[in-house]
Amino acid sequence: MSDAVQPTAAEVRAAADALKEAIDRHLAAIERRAEAPEAEAEADAAVFAAFNEMAAAGEAYDELLYDAYDEVTPFEVPETDGGAVYAGPEEPDALSVFIRRDYTVVEPRRLLAQAQRVAELDPDATDGDEADGEEGAGRSMQTALGVLFGEFDPDEIASRYKEFGLDEGDSTLWVTAGDEPAEPGEWLTAPFESVDPESVICRFDISEAFEEDDLDPAD
């Protein structure tokens, strides 16, 4: 750390004050949204903008604090889509829901056993040939995953992931608005190819990056 670029105590204090003000503005935007649910789209945009301002203020404070005192904050804000403001229809006639959930396989034997059980109860659950049937469901990881995700819908997998030998990772859900529904089969070849950030009405993110208790204070 160079003394030539070291910020002053006053600069660090000013950054801290700016962060406090950004937190107040963010909370105020949330409170206004709660008091006026009829203007939800506009209120969501205000909350999102205040969130980004708070994130920027927190990052600035963290950097100055480290440069001046070699200390860090316990906060980490994951990157978002760049702060796009909703510009879609006020009264959308169509909605699209984009969902991504990540998992890791932590108990392969449990996963294979569950797939084997499903294959035994429902032989039609396996789409492969006879050699990849019930036997393959209990031995092949690829076949087992195909059986489980073919038998159970994504929400049931999400609520019972431990039973299937999985551990959940990050997940996100985006709700986008449109003026008219897509034609049947129109987007099936590339369902997640592009999402207009300005059409996103709301999004819900779950990530370990939000869990402050999981952050190493030494980092």
Secondary structure, 3 states (H helix, E strand, C coil): CCHHHCCCHHHHHHHHHHHHHHHHHHHHHHHHHHHCHHHHHHHHHHHHHHHHHHHHHHHHHHHHHHHHHCCCCCCCCCCCCCCCCCCCCCCCCEEEEEEEEEEEECCHHHHHHHHHHHHHHCHHHCCCCHHHCHHHHHHCHHHHHHHHHHHCCHHHHHHCHHHHCEEEEEEEEEEEEECCCCCCCCCCCCCCCCCCHHHEEEEEEECHHHCHHHCCCCC
